[in-house]
Amino acid sequence: MARDLKMDDAAVTEIVEYLRRWAAGTANDRPFLVLMGRTLTPEEFVNEVENDTPFGSSFLRYIEEQARRCHVRPLSLVYQAI
């Protein structure tokens, strides 16, 4: 998972687990995010993050950078975003 992150694996796992719970509690087959003309459902979004796709890795890098800048845990930013 996201091998180029400075965030440790435990933090990444914590984020993915939270996203899985979030997606399970939503209409996870409905459109959620449009990315470069592609529409993702919550479940697809979680899969992108979990499977370390270019989009998923970019999301985690963004969360990591913002957490560093704001001096908070990465998961805190995910809570706020959702």
TORGURO-499278 format. One record per residue (C-alpha): x, y, z; residue number from 1; residue in one letter. Coordinates in Angstrom, 2 decimals. Layout:
TORGURO-499278
+---------+---------+---------+------+------+
|      c1 |      c2 |      c3 | resi | resn |
+---------+---------+---------+------+------+
|       X |       Y |       Z |  NUM |    A |
...
+---------+---------+---------+------+------+
This chain:
TORGURO-499278
+---------+---------+---------+------+------+
|      c1 |      c2 |      c3 | resi | resn |
+---------+---------+---------+------+------+
|    0.00 |    0.00 |    0.00 |    1 |    M |
|    1.30 |    3.43 |   -1.00 |    2 |    A |
|    4.96 |    2.52 |   -0.68 |    3 |    R |
|    6.22 |    6.06 |   -1.33 |    4 |    D |
|    4.44 |    7.50 |    1.71 |    5 |    L |
|    6.22 |    8.61 |    4.84 |    6 |    K |
|    3.07 |    7.69 |    6.73 |    7 |    M |
|    3.51 |    4.34 |    8.49 |    8 |    D |
|    1.53 |    1.28 |    7.47 |    9 |    D |
|   -0.55 |    1.43 |   10.65 |   10 |    A |
|   -1.82 |    4.92 |    9.75 |   11 |    A |
|   -2.65 |    3.80 |    6.19 |   12 |    V |
|   -4.46 |    0.73 |    7.50 |   13 |    T |
|   -6.42 |    2.91 |    9.93 |   14 |    E |
|   -7.53 |    5.17 |    7.06 |   15 |    I |
|   -8.53 |    2.26 |    4.81 |   16 |    V |
|  -10.49 |    0.60 |    7.62 |   17 |    E |
|  -12.33 |    3.84 |    8.35 |   18 |    Y |
|  -13.11 |    4.32 |    4.65 |   19 |    L |
|  -14.43 |    0.74 |    4.44 |   20 |    R |
|  -16.80 |    1.37 |    7.38 |   21 |    R |
|  -17.87 |    4.67 |    5.85 |   22 |    W |
|  -18.56 |    3.09 |    2.44 |   23 |    A |
|  -20.51 |    0.23 |    4.02 |   24 |    A |
|  -22.79 |    2.76 |    5.71 |   25 |    G |
|  -23.56 |    4.67 |    2.51 |   26 |    T |
|  -25.39 |    3.92 |   -0.69 |   27 |    A |
|  -22.09 |    2.44 |   -1.82 |   28 |    N |
|  -23.18 |    1.80 |   -5.39 |   29 |    D |
|  -24.25 |    5.39 |   -6.10 |   30 |    R |
|  -22.00 |    7.99 |   -7.71 |   31 |    P |
|  -19.82 |    9.77 |   -5.21 |   32 |    F |
|  -16.88 |   11.35 |   -6.98 |   33 |    L |
|  -16.12 |   12.37 |  -10.52 |   34 |    V |
|  -12.47 |   12.11 |  -11.43 |   35 |    L |
|  -11.26 |   12.98 |  -14.92 |   36 |    M |
|  -14.59 |   11.98 |  -16.41 |   37 |    G |
|  -14.80 |    8.75 |  -14.40 |   38 |    R |
|  -17.48 |    8.43 |  -11.73 |   39 |    T |
|  -16.56 |    6.51 |   -8.60 |   40 |    L |
|  -18.93 |    5.03 |   -6.06 |   41 |    T |
|  -17.88 |    5.01 |   -2.39 |   42 |    P |
|  -16.94 |    1.34 |   -2.73 |   43 |    E |
|  -14.82 |    2.03 |   -5.83 |   44 |    E |
|  -13.16 |    4.96 |   -4.05 |   45 |    F |
|  -12.15 |    2.69 |   -1.15 |   46 |    V |
|  -10.85 |    0.09 |   -3.61 |   47 |    N |
|   -8.71 |    2.75 |   -5.30 |   48 |    E |
|   -7.14 |    3.68 |   -1.96 |   49 |    V |
|   -6.77 |    0.10 |   -0.75 |   50 |    E |
|   -5.29 |   -1.20 |   -4.00 |   51 |    N |
|   -2.69 |    1.58 |   -4.21 |   52 |    D |
|   -3.83 |    2.79 |   -7.63 |   53 |    T |
|   -2.43 |    6.10 |   -8.89 |   54 |    P |
|   -5.59 |    7.85 |   -7.67 |   55 |    F |
|   -5.54 |    6.06 |   -4.31 |   56 |    G |
|   -1.87 |    6.87 |   -3.78 |   57 |    S |
|   -2.48 |   10.51 |   -4.68 |   58 |    S |
|   -5.29 |   10.70 |   -2.15 |   59 |    F |
|   -3.08 |    9.27 |    0.60 |   60 |    L |
|   -0.17 |   11.57 |   -0.30 |   61 |    R |
|   -2.54 |   14.55 |   -0.13 |   62 |    Y |
|   -3.84 |   13.44 |    3.28 |   63 |    I |
|   -0.29 |   12.86 |    4.49 |   64 |    E |
|    0.90 |   16.31 |    3.37 |   65 |    E |
|   -2.10 |   18.11 |    4.84 |   66 |    Q |
|   -1.73 |   16.25 |    8.15 |   67 |    A |
|    1.91 |   17.29 |    8.32 |   68 |    R |
|    1.06 |   20.91 |    7.54 |   69 |    R |
|   -1.79 |   21.01 |   10.07 |   70 |    C |
|    0.03 |   18.97 |   12.74 |   71 |    H |
|   -2.79 |   16.44 |   13.06 |   72 |    V |
|   -3.18 |   12.71 |   12.57 |   73 |    R |
|   -3.95 |   11.76 |    8.97 |   74 |    P |
|   -7.15 |   10.00 |   10.04 |   75 |    L |
|   -8.43 |   13.26 |   11.56 |   76 |    S |
|   -8.44 |   14.81 |    8.09 |   77 |    L |
|  -10.37 |   11.88 |    6.66 |   78 |    V |
|  -13.01 |   12.30 |    9.41 |   79 |    Y |
|  -13.31 |   15.98 |    8.50 |   80 |    Q |
|  -13.50 |   15.32 |    4.75 |   81 |    A |
|  -16.30 |   12.80 |    5.09 |   82 |    I |
+---------+---------+---------+------+------+
